[in-house]
Amino acid sequence: MKFTRRLLLLPALALALAGGAEAVPASAKPAPDVQLQLTYNNGSGTSGMAGGTAQIKNGVSYMPANLVTIMGLKVKWNNADKTATFSGWNKSFSMKLGQSTGVLDGKKVSLGGTPYMADKQLYVPVKFVVAALEGGPVRWDAATNTIRANGLHMYRGYSEVFDGGVYSLSLDSGELYLTTKQNTKHKLAVLGKGLDVVDFTFERTPAGLTLLQVVNSYGEPHVHAEYYTYLVKNNSVIRQGHTNIHTSFGTAPVWADGKLVFNDGRTLRFIEDRTGAVSETVDIPKLLGATVAQDVYYNVEAVYPDVLLVRPTDTAFLTLVDRATGKQTVLYKQLLSAERQREVEQPDFMFPGDYIYFTGRTDNVFTFNLHRMDGSQDIIKSYTWPSNQN
């Protein structure tokens, strides 16, 4: 979000409201047959339309307050003082039932109307909401009996508290911030656009650093998962990694032999905890002897000094790789029946892979969970790696 646009919003809003209500037919009573259509976007490819039934009272159009949730704002109702608070990423406003003034981004403003309750719903002035969300002019379409406005912004955000600090992420701009106990705000990273459903995982490392992993699930029905991994020291990111895989892939480890593991899909880095220094780097395509296209990446699902378990995005088959020689063992050929092998070899573009998931290792014996897509009980199988054979 551009701060210059937000700073210009209050004068623009004041002028808009001072100019009077939009040209809609006056009515002494609410007119429930009037339609409302608002279009919105986040500036990075996500857009949509919020519609419903509007009402008109004394020449002012009103909309159900809960329509703003589709733009990423949350609505909190305080029944004691009859106040509704709307909050999103760097955006907040509040209004009180029966009062024509409210608060927008910390400033007292005129609402251009008076919020009221009807059919157990809170109705708020359309023109105020559109201006507050930086939309275009509110227009009356007499031919369709519809109130329209375009270009409303989105204010989707996600936040969690860890060790007294608030980690907050804009789902539209991708900006990630840390607000400390002392209320100082630090920009940690920009994840990029296209975020959808996110979740945070935190860990305090033995050396006292913060390991943050942000998971973004996207696609319909959320079949892709991005993992953004950050090592934070003194309120700054000192190391980061990013992978983009299918949800049918296995979970990647973040620790190996006391070192942090960061993967960018091509390069595996081993990171010292206290300093963030890179102690070792593994070029995965080079290890596999692969000449790969630019869109092929590798999800590393287990890390040992002698072997890696790697799943390439082009085949999606879990592969045991000898780190000394690069020799590869494609595991579905060792663990699955001939019939099941033929099944997994048929491309499944939505949920690719062999559904083999690593569960543990004892000496040279690796154990795996073979997931059954028909809903029957999973099968546990083991594979003995002949490490003395090259």
C-alpha contacts under 8 A as a table, 3 or more apart, distances in Angstrom:
res1	aa1	res2	aa2	distance
1	M	173	S	6.42
2	K	5	R	5.64
2	K	6	R	6.86
3	F	6	R	5.08
3	F	7	L	6.21
4	T	7	L	5.16
4	T	8	L	6.36
5	R	8	L	5.22
5	R	9	L	6.30
6	R	9	L	5.11
6	R	10	L	7.78
7	L	10	L	6.83
8	L	11	P	6.07
8	L	12	A	6.44
9	L	12	A	5.14
9	L	13	L	5.91
9	L	131	A	7.75
9	L	132	A	7.38
9	L	134	E	7.12
10	L	13	L	5.04
10	L	14	A	6.13
11	P	14	A	5.08
11	P	15	L	6.25
12	A	15	L	5.21
12	A	16	A	6.15
12	A	131	A	7.96
13	L	16	A	5.02
13	L	17	L	6.18
13	L	128	F	7.55
13	L	131	A	5.73
13	L	132	A	7.03
14	A	17	L	5.31
14	A	18	A	5.97
14	A	109	V	7.31
14	A	110	S	7.39
15	L	18	A	5.01
15	L	19	G	6.18
16	A	19	G	5.31
16	A	20	G	7.25
16	A	131	A	7.74
17	L	20	G	5.60
17	L	21	A	7.09
17	L	110	S	7.19
17	L	111	L	7.36
17	L	112	G	5.61
17	L	127	K	7.58
17	L	128	F	7.30
18	A	112	G	7.88
20	G	112	G	7.42
21	A	24	V	7.89
21	A	59	G	6.77
21	A	60	V	5.72
21	A	61	S	7.88
21	A	112	G	7.20
21	A	127	K	7.35
22	E	59	G	7.85
22	E	60	V	7.23
22	E	61	S	7.89
22	E	127	K	7.61
22	E	138	V	6.45
22	E	139	R	6.66
22	E	140	W	7.17
23	A	59	G	7.67
23	A	139	R	7.42
23	A	140	W	6.28
24	V	56	I	7.88
24	V	59	G	6.00
24	V	60	V	7.33
24	V	61	S	7.47
24	V	140	W	5.97
25	P	56	I	7.83
25	P	59	G	6.00
26	A	56	I	7.19
26	A	57	K	6.88
26	A	58	N	5.28
26	A	59	G	4.12
26	A	60	V	7.63
27	S	30	P	6.86
27	S	31	A	7.29
27	S	56	I	6.39
27	S	57	K	5.47
27	S	58	N	5.24
27	S	59	G	6.26
28	A	57	K	5.78
28	A	58	N	5.45
29	K	56	I	7.35
29	K	57	K	5.76
29	K	58	N	7.64
30	P	55	Q	5.21
30	P	56	I	5.14
30	P	57	K	5.29
31	A	34	V	6.29
31	A	54	A	7.71
31	A	55	Q	5.02
31	A	56	I	5.52
31	A	57	K	7.57
32	P	53	T	6.41
32	P	54	A	6.28
32	P	55	Q	5.20
32	P	56	I	7.81
33	D	53	T	6.69
33	D	54	A	7.39
33	D	55	Q	7.51
34	V	53	T	5.89
34	V	54	A	5.31
34	V	55	Q	6.16
34	V	56	I	7.74
34	V	145	N	5.70
34	V	146	T	5.90
34	V	147	I	7.48
35	Q	51	G	7.44
35	Q	52	G	5.95
35	Q	53	T	4.64
35	Q	54	A	5.39
35	Q	145	N	6.33
35	Q	146	T	4.51
35	Q	147	I	6.15
36	L	51	G	5.30
36	L	52	G	5.31
36	L	53	T	5.69
36	L	54	A	5.51
36	L	63	M	7.56
36	L	146	T	5.49
36	L	147	I	4.79
36	L	148	R	6.06
37	Q	49	M	6.82
37	Q	50	A	5.93
37	Q	51	G	4.52
37	Q	52	G	6.93
37	Q	146	T	7.02
37	Q	147	I	6.21
37	Q	148	R	4.91
37	Q	149	A	6.69
38	L	49	M	5.58
38	L	50	A	5.12
38	L	51	G	6.21
38	L	148	R	5.80
38	L	149	A	5.04
38	L	150	N	5.74
38	L	151	G	7.98
38	L	152	L	7.40
39	T	47	S	7.41
39	T	48	G	5.75
39	T	49	M	4.33
39	T	50	A	6.26
39	T	149	A	6.58
39	T	150	N	4.72
39	T	151	G	5.80
39	T	152	L	6.28
40	Y	47	S	5.47
40	Y	48	G	5.57
40	Y	49	M	6.20
40	Y	50	A	7.83
40	Y	71	M	7.19
40	Y	135	G	7.91
40	Y	150	N	6.43
40	Y	151	G	4.95
40	Y	152	L	4.36
40	Y	153	H	5.67
40	Y	154	M	6.80
41	N	44	S	7.69
41	N	45	G	7.25
41	N	46	T	5.57
41	N	47	S	4.01
41	N	48	G	6.55
41	N	151	G	6.38
41	N	152	L	6.45
41	N	153	H	5.54
41	N	154	M	6.07
42	N	45	G	6.79
42	N	46	T	5.64
42	N	47	S	6.52
42	N	153	H	5.72
42	N	154	M	5.06
42	N	155	Y	7.81
42	N	172	D	5.70
43	G	46	T	7.11
43	G	153	H	7.92
43	G	172	D	7.52
44	S	172	D	7.01
44	S	173	S	7.88
44	S	193	K	6.13
44	S	194	G	6.79
45	G	194	G	7.36
46	T	194	G	7.61
50	A	67	L	6.70
50	A	70	I	7.17
51	G	67	L	7.80
53	T	63	M	7.17
53	T	64	P	7.85
54	A	61	S	6.78
54	A	62	Y	5.68
54	A	63	M	4.88
54	A	64	P	7.17
54	A	147	I	7.83
55	Q	61	S	5.73
55	Q	62	Y	5.18
55	Q	63	M	6.57
56	I	59	G	6.13
56	I	60	V	5.47
56	I	61	S	4.43
56	I	62	Y	6.05
57	K	60	V	5.36
57	K	61	S	6.54
57	K	62	Y	7.71
60	V	112	G	7.86
60	V	113	G	6.60
60	V	125	P	7.03
61	S	125	P	5.93
61	S	126	V	5.73
61	S	127	K	7.48
62	Y	123	Y	5.61
62	Y	124	V	5.10
62	Y	125	P	4.40
62	Y	126	V	5.05
63	M	67	L	7.71
63	M	123	Y	5.17
63	M	124	V	5.48
63	M	125	P	6.38
63	M	126	V	5.67
64	P	67	L	6.02
64	P	121	Q	6.44
64	P	122	L	5.82
64	P	123	Y	4.59
64	P	124	V	6.47
65	A	68	V	6.33
65	A	75	V	7.94
65	A	121	Q	7.53
65	A	122	L	5.61
65	A	123	Y	5.56
65	A	124	V	5.91
66	N	69	T	5.76
66	N	75	V	6.98
66	N	122	L	7.94
67	L	70	I	6.17
67	L	71	M	7.97
68	V	71	M	5.38
68	V	72	G	7.04
68	V	73	L	5.94
68	V	74	K	7.72
69	T	72	G	5.12
69	T	73	L	4.73
69	T	74	K	5.68
69	T	75	V	7.22
70	I	73	L	7.21
71	M	153	H	7.09
71	M	154	M	4.64
71	M	155	Y	6.14
71	M	156	R	6.82
72	G	88	G	6.13
72	G	154	M	5.90
72	G	155	Y	4.97
72	G	156	R	4.07
72	G	157	G	7.09
73	L	86	F	6.07
73	L	87	S	5.17
73	L	88	G	4.44
73	L	89	W	7.80
73	L	155	Y	6.22
73	L	156	R	6.60
74	K	86	F	5.54
74	K	87	S	5.32
74	K	88	G	6.39
75	V	84	A	6.65
75	V	85	T	5.69
75	V	86	F	4.67
75	V	87	S	6.74
76	K	84	A	5.63
76	K	85	T	5.12
76	K	86	F	6.50
77	W	82	K	7.13
77	W	83	T	5.93
77	W	84	A	4.55
77	W	85	T	6.46
78	N	81	D	6.02
78	N	82	K	5.54
78	N	83	T	5.19
78	N	84	A	6.26
79	N	82	K	4.77
79	N	83	T	6.86
80	A	83	T	7.94
81	D	96	K	7.60
82	K	96	K	5.74
82	K	97	L	5.59
83	T	94	S	6.93
83	T	95	M	5.68
83	T	96	K	4.26
83	T	97	L	6.24
84	A	94	S	5.52
84	A	95	M	5.56
84	A	96	K	6.33
85	T	92	S	7.31
85	T	93	F	5.99
85	T	94	S	4.27
85	T	95	M	6.74
86	F	92	S	5.41
86	F	93	F	5.28
86	F	94	S	5.93
87	S	90	N	8.00
87	S	91	K	5.81
87	S	92	S	4.31
87	S	93	F	6.68
88	G	91	K	5.08
88	G	92	S	6.23
88	G	155	Y	5.05
88	G	156	R	5.97
88	G	157	G	6.31
89	W	155	Y	4.76
89	W	156	R	5.72
89	W	157	G	5.10
89	W	170	S	6.20
90	N	155	Y	7.24
91	K	105	D	6.15
91	K	155	Y	6.84
92	S	104	L	6.10
92	S	105	D	5.20
92	S	106	G	7.73
93	F	102	G	7.26
93	F	103	V	5.28
93	F	104	L	4.26
93	F	105	D	5.89
93	F	106	G	7.57
94	S	102	G	5.68
94	S	103	V	5.27
94	S	104	L	6.72
95	M	99	Q	7.36
95	M	101	T	6.93
95	M	102	G	4.54
95	M	103	V	6.63
95	M	115	P	7.52
96	K	99	Q	5.59
96	K	101	T	7.91
96	K	102	G	6.95
96	K	115	P	7.03
97	L	114	T	7.23
97	L	115	P	5.23
97	L	116	Y	5.68
97	L	117	M	7.76
98	G	114	T	5.40
98	G	115	P	5.56
98	G	116	Y	6.05
99	Q	102	G	7.63
99	Q	114	T	5.40
99	Q	115	P	6.77
100	S	110	S	6.12
100	S	111	L	5.39
100	S	112	G	6.57
100	S	113	G	5.42
100	S	114	T	4.60
100	S	115	P	7.31
101	T	108	K	6.96
101	T	109	V	5.64
101	T	110	S	4.42
101	T	111	L	5.23
101	T	112	G	7.91
101	T	114	T	7.92
102	G	108	K	5.70
102	G	109	V	5.48
102	G	110	S	6.26
102	G	111	L	6.25
103	V	106	G	5.83
103	V	107	K	5.22
103	V	108	K	4.41
103	V	109	V	5.76
104	L	107	K	5.19
104	L	108	K	6.34
104	L	109	V	6.57
104	L	132	A	7.33
110	S	113	G	7.94
111	L	114	T	7.03
111	L	125	P	6.77
111	L	128	F	5.61
112	G	125	P	6.77
112	G	127	K	7.45
112	G	128	F	6.61
113	G	124	V	7.69
113	G	125	P	5.69
114	T	124	V	7.15
114	T	125	P	7.16
115	P	122	L	6.96
115	P	123	Y	5.57
115	P	124	V	4.77
115	P	125	P	6.82
116	Y	122	L	5.86
116	Y	123	Y	5.47
116	Y	124	V	7.06
117	M	120	K	6.06
117	M	121	Q	5.40
117	M	122	L	4.61
117	M	123	Y	6.03
118	A	121	Q	5.30
118	A	122	L	6.58
118	A	123	Y	7.16
124	V	129	V	7.63
125	P	128	F	5.54
125	P	129	V	6.51
126	V	129	V	5.26
126	V	130	V	6.14
126	V	138	V	7.96
127	K	130	V	5.25
127	K	131	A	6.17
127	K	138	V	6.34
128	F	131	A	5.26
128	F	132	A	5.96
129	V	132	A	5.02
129	V	133	L	6.15
130	V	133	L	5.23
130	V	134	E	6.25
130	V	135	G	5.08
130	V	136	G	7.21
130	V	137	P	7.93
130	V	138	V	7.45
130	V	149	A	7.24
130	V	152	L	6.50
131	A	134	E	4.92
131	A	135	G	5.58
131	A	136	G	7.36
132	A	135	G	7.61
133	L	152	L	5.48
133	L	153	H	5.56
133	L	154	M	7.59
134	E	151	G	7.43
134	E	152	L	5.58
134	E	153	H	6.07
135	G	149	A	6.83
135	G	150	N	5.91
135	G	151	G	4.74
135	G	152	L	3.90
135	G	153	H	6.60
136	G	149	A	5.87
136	G	150	N	5.36
136	G	151	G	5.79
136	G	152	L	7.02
137	P	149	A	5.94
137	P	150	N	7.45
138	V	147	I	6.97
138	V	148	R	5.78
138	V	149	A	4.79
138	V	150	N	8.00
139	R	147	I	5.78
139	R	148	R	5.17
139	R	149	A	6.26
140	W	145	N	7.44
140	W	146	T	6.14
140	W	147	I	4.80
140	W	148	R	6.39
141	D	144	T	5.80
141	D	145	N	5.70
141	D	146	T	5.12
141	D	147	I	6.11
141	D	148	R	7.18
142	A	145	N	4.84
142	A	146	T	6.75
143	A	146	T	7.87
149	A	152	L	7.72
154	M	172	D	7.26
155	Y	170	S	7.52
155	Y	171	L	7.89
155	Y	172	D	7.17
156	R	170	S	6.10
156	R	171	L	5.35
156	R	172	D	6.38
157	G	168	S	7.06
157	G	169	L	5.54
157	G	170	S	4.49
157	G	171	L	5.24
157	G	172	D	7.74
158	Y	168	S	5.69
158	Y	169	L	5.24
158	Y	170	S	6.63
158	Y	171	L	7.14
158	Y	198	V	7.42
159	S	166	V	6.73
159	S	167	Y	5.40
159	S	168	S	4.09
159	S	169	L	6.15
160	E	166	V	5.80
160	E	167	Y	5.44
160	E	168	S	6.63
160	E	200	F	7.31
161	V	164	G	6.23
161	V	165	G	5.52
161	V	166	V	4.49
161	V	167	Y	6.13
162	F	165	G	5.37
162	F	166	V	6.50
162	F	167	Y	7.45
162	F	202	F	7.20
164	G	180	T	6.83
164	G	181	K	5.60
165	G	178	L	6.51
165	G	179	T	5.60
165	G	180	T	4.48
165	G	181	K	5.58
166	V	178	L	5.60
166	V	179	T	5.04
166	V	180	T	6.49
167	Y	176	L	7.17
167	Y	177	Y	5.71
167	Y	178	L	4.60
167	Y	179	T	6.52
168	S	176	L	5.79
168	S	177	Y	5.29
168	S	178	L	6.47
169	L	174	G	6.44
169	L	175	E	5.67
169	L	176	L	4.48
169	L	177	Y	6.41
170	S	173	S	5.57
170	S	174	G	5.10
170	S	175	E	5.38
170	S	176	L	6.68
171	L	174	G	5.43
171	L	175	E	7.81
171	L	193	K	7.34
171	L	194	G	7.50
171	L	195	L	5.22
171	L	196	D	6.71
172	D	193	K	6.03
172	D	194	G	7.03
172	D	195	L	6.79
173	S	190	V	7.70
173	S	192	G	6.64
173	S	193	K	5.78
174	G	190	V	5.16
174	G	191	L	4.73
174	G	192	G	4.76
174	G	193	K	5.48
174	G	195	L	7.12
175	E	187	K	7.36
175	E	188	L	7.86
175	E	189	A	6.12
175	E	190	V	4.46
175	E	191	L	6.35
175	E	192	G	7.58
176	L	187	K	6.06
176	L	188	L	5.55
176	L	189	A	5.25
176	L	190	V	5.92
176	L	191	L	7.24
177	Y	185	K	6.70
177	Y	186	H	5.52
177	Y	187	K	4.45
177	Y	188	L	5.35
177	Y	189	A	7.29
178	L	185	K	5.69
178	L	186	H	5.14
178	L	187	K	6.43
178	L	188	L	6.73
178	L	235	N	7.24
179	T	182	Q	7.87
179	T	183	N	5.65
179	T	184	T	5.43
179	T	185	K	4.32
179	T	186	H	6.29
180	T	183	N	5.09
180	T	184	T	5.41
180	T	185	K	6.55
181	K	184	T	7.49
186	H	235	N	6.66
186	H	236	S	7.54
187	K	236	S	7.92
188	L	235	N	7.54
188	L	236	S	5.88
188	L	237	V	5.90
189	A	237	V	7.46
191	L	228	Y	7.60
192	G	195	L	7.65
195	L	198	V	7.22
195	L	216	N	6.15
195	L	217	S	7.73
195	L	218	Y	7.16
196	D	216	N	6.34
196	D	217	S	6.25
196	D	218	Y	5.54
197	V	216	N	5.59
197	V	217	S	5.18
197	V	218	Y	6.55
198	V	214	V	6.76
198	V	215	V	5.40
198	V	216	N	4.47
198	V	217	S	6.28
199	D	214	V	5.77
199	D	215	V	5.28
199	D	216	N	6.80
200	F	212	L	6.93
200	F	213	Q	5.80
200	F	214	V	4.75
200	F	215	V	6.51
201	T	212	L	5.77
201	T	213	Q	5.11
201	T	214	V	6.52
202	F	210	T	6.98
202	F	211	L	5.73
202	F	212	L	4.76
202	F	213	Q	6.55
203	E	210	T	5.90
203	E	211	L	5.03
203	E	212	L	6.60
204	R	208	G	5.89
204	R	209	L	5.81
204	R	210	T	4.90
204	R	211	L	6.23
205	T	208	G	5.17
205	T	209	L	5.24
205	T	210	T	6.19
205	T	211	L	6.79
205	T	273	D	7.07
206	P	209	L	7.50
206	P	273	D	7.53
207	A	273	D	6.10
207	A	274	R	5.17
208	G	274	R	7.60
209	L	231	L	6.97
209	L	232	V	5.98
209	L	233	K	5.48
209	L	273	D	7.46
209	L	274	R	7.20
210	T	231	L	5.86
210	T	232	V	5.03
210	T	233	K	6.73
211	L	229	T	7.32
211	L	230	Y	5.86
211	L	231	L	4.79
211	L	232	V	6.33
212	L	229	T	5.83
212	L	230	Y	5.13
212	L	231	L	6.45
212	L	232	V	7.54
213	Q	227	Y	6.63
213	Q	228	Y	5.55
213	Q	229	T	4.39
213	Q	230	Y	6.26
214	V	226	E	7.97
214	V	227	Y	5.84
214	V	228	Y	5.02
214	V	229	T	6.42
215	V	225	A	6.60
215	V	226	E	5.60
215	V	227	Y	4.79
215	V	228	Y	6.43
216	N	225	A	5.54
216	N	226	E	5.00
216	N	227	Y	6.63
217	S	222	H	5.51
217	S	223	V	7.21
217	S	224	H	5.75
217	S	225	A	4.56
217	S	226	E	6.53
218	Y	221	P	7.59
218	Y	222	H	4.41
218	Y	223	V	6.48
218	Y	224	H	5.41
218	Y	225	A	6.41
219	G	222	H	4.31
219	G	223	V	5.63
219	G	224	H	6.01
220	E	223	V	6.28
222	H	225	A	7.63
222	H	247	T	7.92
223	V	246	H	5.85
223	V	247	T	5.36
223	V	248	S	7.67
223	V	350	M	6.67
223	V	351	F	7.07
224	H	244	N	7.24
224	H	245	I	5.84
224	H	246	H	4.42
224	H	247	T	5.36
225	A	244	N	5.86
225	A	245	I	5.42
225	A	246	H	5.79
225	A	247	T	5.75
226	E	242	H	7.11
226	E	243	T	5.68
226	E	244	N	4.33
226	E	245	I	6.32
227	Y	241	G	7.90
227	Y	242	H	5.54
227	Y	243	T	5.29
227	Y	244	N	6.43
228	Y	240	Q	7.26
228	Y	241	G	5.87
228	Y	242	H	4.64
228	Y	243	T	6.87
229	T	240	Q	5.39
229	T	241	G	5.06
229	T	242	H	6.30
229	T	262	F	7.37
230	Y	237	V	6.20
230	Y	238	I	7.60
230	Y	239	R	5.89
230	Y	240	Q	4.49
230	Y	241	G	6.72
231	L	237	V	5.60
231	L	238	I	5.81
231	L	239	R	5.17
231	L	240	Q	6.31
231	L	276	G	7.70
232	V	235	N	6.15
232	V	236	S	5.33
232	V	237	V	4.41
232	V	238	I	5.97
232	V	239	R	7.48
233	K	236	S	5.40
233	K	237	V	6.32
233	K	238	I	6.58
237	V	240	Q	7.12
238	I	276	G	6.43
239	R	276	G	6.59
240	Q	262	F	7.10
241	G	262	F	5.39
241	G	263	N	5.60
241	G	264	D	5.33
242	H	263	N	6.55
242	H	264	D	4.92
242	H	265	G	7.37
243	T	263	N	6.73
243	T	264	D	5.32
243	T	265	G	5.52
243	T	299	N	7.48
244	N	265	G	7.68
245	I	249	F	6.88
245	I	299	N	7.18
245	I	313	T	7.15
246	H	249	F	5.63
246	H	351	F	7.05
246	H	352	P	7.46
247	T	250	G	7.79
247	T	351	F	7.43
248	S	351	F	5.67
248	S	352	P	6.55
248	S	353	G	6.71
248	S	355	Y	7.09
249	F	299	N	7.79
249	F	311	R	7.64
249	F	316	A	7.49
249	F	353	G	7.01
249	F	355	Y	7.68
250	G	301	E	6.08
250	G	357	Y	5.96
250	G	358	F	7.63
251	T	301	E	5.91
252	A	299	N	6.89
252	A	300	V	5.77
252	A	301	E	4.40
252	A	302	A	6.73
253	P	256	A	7.52
253	P	261	V	7.00
253	P	300	V	7.72
253	P	301	E	6.23
253	P	302	A	6.23
253	P	303	V	7.42
254	V	260	L	5.57
254	V	261	V	4.80
254	V	262	F	6.81
255	W	258	G	6.34
255	W	259	K	5.56
255	W	260	L	4.56
255	W	261	V	5.39
256	A	259	K	5.34
256	A	260	L	6.39
256	A	261	V	6.57
256	A	303	V	6.16
256	A	304	Y	6.84
257	D	304	Y	7.75
259	K	270	F	5.89
259	K	271	I	5.51
259	K	272	E	5.56
259	K	273	D	6.38
260	L	270	F	5.62
260	L	271	I	4.86
260	L	272	E	6.58
260	L	273	D	6.66
261	V	268	L	6.95
261	V	269	R	5.81
261	V	270	F	4.94
261	V	271	I	6.31
262	F	268	L	5.86
262	F	269	R	5.16
262	F	270	F	6.55
262	F	271	I	7.43
263	N	266	R	7.06
263	N	267	T	5.82
263	N	268	L	4.65
263	N	269	R	6.37
263	N	299	N	7.92
263	N	300	V	7.61
264	D	267	T	5.70
264	D	268	L	6.91
265	G	268	L	7.71
265	G	297	Y	4.67
265	G	298	Y	4.81
265	G	299	N	6.23
266	R	283	D	6.42
266	R	284	I	5.55
266	R	285	P	6.57
266	R	297	Y	5.88
266	R	298	Y	6.13
267	T	281	T	6.86
267	T	282	V	5.72
267	T	283	D	4.89
267	T	284	I	5.80
268	L	281	T	5.67
268	L	282	V	4.94
268	L	283	D	6.57
268	L	284	I	6.97
269	R	278	V	6.46
269	R	279	S	7.61
269	R	280	E	5.89
269	R	281	T	4.61
269	R	282	V	6.45
270	F	278	V	5.71
270	F	279	S	5.63
270	F	280	E	5.21
270	F	281	T	6.43
271	I	276	G	5.58
271	I	277	A	5.58
271	I	278	V	4.64
271	I	279	S	5.89
271	I	280	E	7.56
272	E	275	T	5.87
272	E	276	G	5.00
272	E	277	A	5.23
272	E	278	V	6.35
272	E	279	S	6.56
273	D	276	G	5.63
273	D	277	A	7.86
278	V	281	T	7.33
282	V	287	L	7.58
283	D	286	K	5.40
283	D	287	L	6.16
284	I	287	L	5.05
284	I	288	L	6.27
284	I	298	Y	7.51
285	P	288	L	5.08
285	P	289	G	6.02
285	P	290	A	5.03
285	P	291	T	7.04
285	P	292	V	7.26
286	K	289	G	4.89
286	K	290	A	6.08
287	L	290	A	7.66
287	L	323	R	7.18
287	L	325	T	7.88
287	L	326	G	5.26
288	L	321	V	7.60
288	L	326	G	5.32
288	L	327	K	7.44
288	L	328	Q	7.50
289	G	326	G	7.22
292	V	296	V	6.35
293	A	296	V	5.69
296	V	312	P	6.84
296	V	313	T	5.65
296	V	314	D	5.91
297	Y	312	P	5.80
297	Y	313	T	5.47
297	Y	314	D	7.74
298	Y	310	V	6.29
298	Y	311	R	5.59
298	Y	312	P	4.41
298	Y	313	T	6.05
299	N	310	V	5.72
299	N	311	R	5.08
299	N	312	P	6.26
299	N	313	T	7.41
300	V	303	V	7.31
300	V	308	L	6.95
300	V	309	L	5.80
300	V	310	V	4.47
300	V	311	R	6.33
301	E	308	L	7.58
301	E	309	L	5.35
301	E	310	V	5.93
301	E	311	R	7.33
301	E	358	F	7.49
302	A	308	L	5.68
302	A	309	L	4.94
302	A	310	V	7.43
302	A	358	F	7.62
303	V	307	V	6.51
303	V	308	L	4.87
303	V	309	L	6.67
304	Y	307	V	5.19
304	Y	308	L	6.09
305	P	323	R	7.51
306	D	322	D	6.19
306	D	323	R	5.35
306	D	324	A	6.82
307	V	320	L	6.80
307	V	321	V	5.46
307	V	322	D	4.72
307	V	323	R	5.08
308	L	320	L	5.94
308	L	321	V	5.19
308	L	322	D	6.78
308	L	323	R	6.75
309	L	318	L	6.66
309	L	319	T	5.59
309	L	320	L	4.69
309	L	321	V	6.21
310	V	318	L	5.78
310	V	319	T	5.19
310	V	320	L	6.43
310	V	321	V	7.10
311	R	315	T	7.69
311	R	316	A	5.44
311	R	317	F	5.52
311	R	318	L	4.57
311	R	319	T	6.01
312	P	315	T	5.82
312	P	316	A	5.26
312	P	317	F	6.75
312	P	318	L	7.60
313	T	316	A	5.04
315	T	352	P	7.91
315	T	353	G	7.09
316	A	352	P	6.00
316	A	353	G	4.39
316	A	354	D	7.03
317	F	330	V	6.78
317	F	331	L	7.47
317	F	332	Y	7.14
317	F	353	G	5.43
317	F	354	D	5.71
318	L	330	V	6.25
318	L	331	L	6.00
318	L	332	Y	7.29
318	L	353	G	7.83
318	L	354	D	7.27
318	L	356	I	7.00
319	T	328	Q	6.32
319	T	329	T	5.46
319	T	330	V	4.45
319	T	331	L	5.69
320	L	328	Q	5.61
320	L	329	T	5.00
320	L	330	V	6.45
320	L	331	L	6.93
321	V	326	G	5.80
321	V	327	K	5.68
321	V	328	Q	4.60
321	V	329	T	6.52
322	D	325	T	5.58
322	D	326	G	4.97
322	D	327	K	5.21
322	D	328	Q	6.55
323	R	326	G	5.52
323	R	327	K	7.86
325	T	390	N	7.44
327	K	390	N	7.33
330	V	333	K	6.08
330	V	334	Q	7.31
331	L	334	Q	5.08
331	L	335	L	6.14
332	Y	335	L	5.14
332	Y	336	L	5.40
332	Y	341	Q	6.75
332	Y	354	D	6.59
332	Y	356	I	7.37
333	K	336	L	6.03
333	K	341	Q	6.77
334	Q	383	Y	7.44
335	L	381	K	6.95
335	L	382	S	7.70
335	L	383	Y	7.41
336	L	339	E	7.97
336	L	340	R	5.82
336	L	341	Q	5.88
337	S	340	R	5.15
337	S	341	Q	6.05
338	A	341	Q	5.01
338	A	342	R	6.40
339	E	342	R	5.30
339	E	343	E	6.51
340	R	343	E	4.96
340	R	344	V	6.37
341	Q	344	V	5.38
341	Q	345	E	6.20
342	R	345	E	5.16
342	R	346	Q	6.74
343	E	346	Q	5.56
344	V	347	P	7.26
344	V	353	G	6.81
344	V	354	D	5.49
347	P	352	P	6.73
348	D	351	F	5.55
348	D	352	P	4.86
348	D	353	G	7.70
349	F	352	P	5.58
353	G	356	I	7.99
355	Y	370	L	6.03
355	Y	371	H	5.36
355	Y	372	R	7.73
356	I	368	F	6.37
356	I	369	N	5.82
356	I	370	L	4.80
356	I	371	H	6.41
357	Y	368	F	5.35
357	Y	369	N	5.08
357	Y	370	L	6.51
357	Y	371	H	7.71
358	F	366	F	7.60
358	F	367	T	6.24
358	F	368	F	4.51
358	F	369	N	6.38
359	T	366	F	7.78
359	T	367	T	5.61
359	T	368	F	5.20
359	T	369	N	6.56
360	G	366	F	5.95
360	G	367	T	5.38
360	G	368	F	7.24
361	R	364	N	6.93
361	R	365	V	5.65
361	R	366	F	4.49
361	R	367	T	6.19
362	T	365	V	5.25
362	T	366	F	6.61
364	N	384	T	5.59
364	N	385	W	5.35
364	N	386	P	7.40
364	N	387	S	7.43
365	V	382	S	6.47
365	V	383	Y	5.68
365	V	384	T	4.39
365	V	385	W	6.34
366	F	382	S	5.42
366	F	383	Y	5.21
366	F	384	T	6.22
366	F	385	W	7.43
367	T	380	I	6.99
367	T	381	K	5.72
367	T	382	S	4.19
367	T	383	Y	6.39
368	F	380	I	5.68
368	F	381	K	5.36
368	F	382	S	6.00
369	N	378	D	6.52
369	N	379	I	5.79
369	N	380	I	4.74
369	N	381	K	6.55
370	L	378	D	5.60
370	L	379	I	4.97
370	L	380	I	6.11
370	L	381	K	7.24
371	H	377	Q	7.80
371	H	378	D	4.87
371	H	379	I	6.71
372	R	375	G	5.89
372	R	376	S	5.88
372	R	377	Q	6.65
372	R	378	D	5.46
372	R	379	I	7.67
373	M	376	S	7.44
386	P	389	Q	5.64
387	S	390	N	7.40
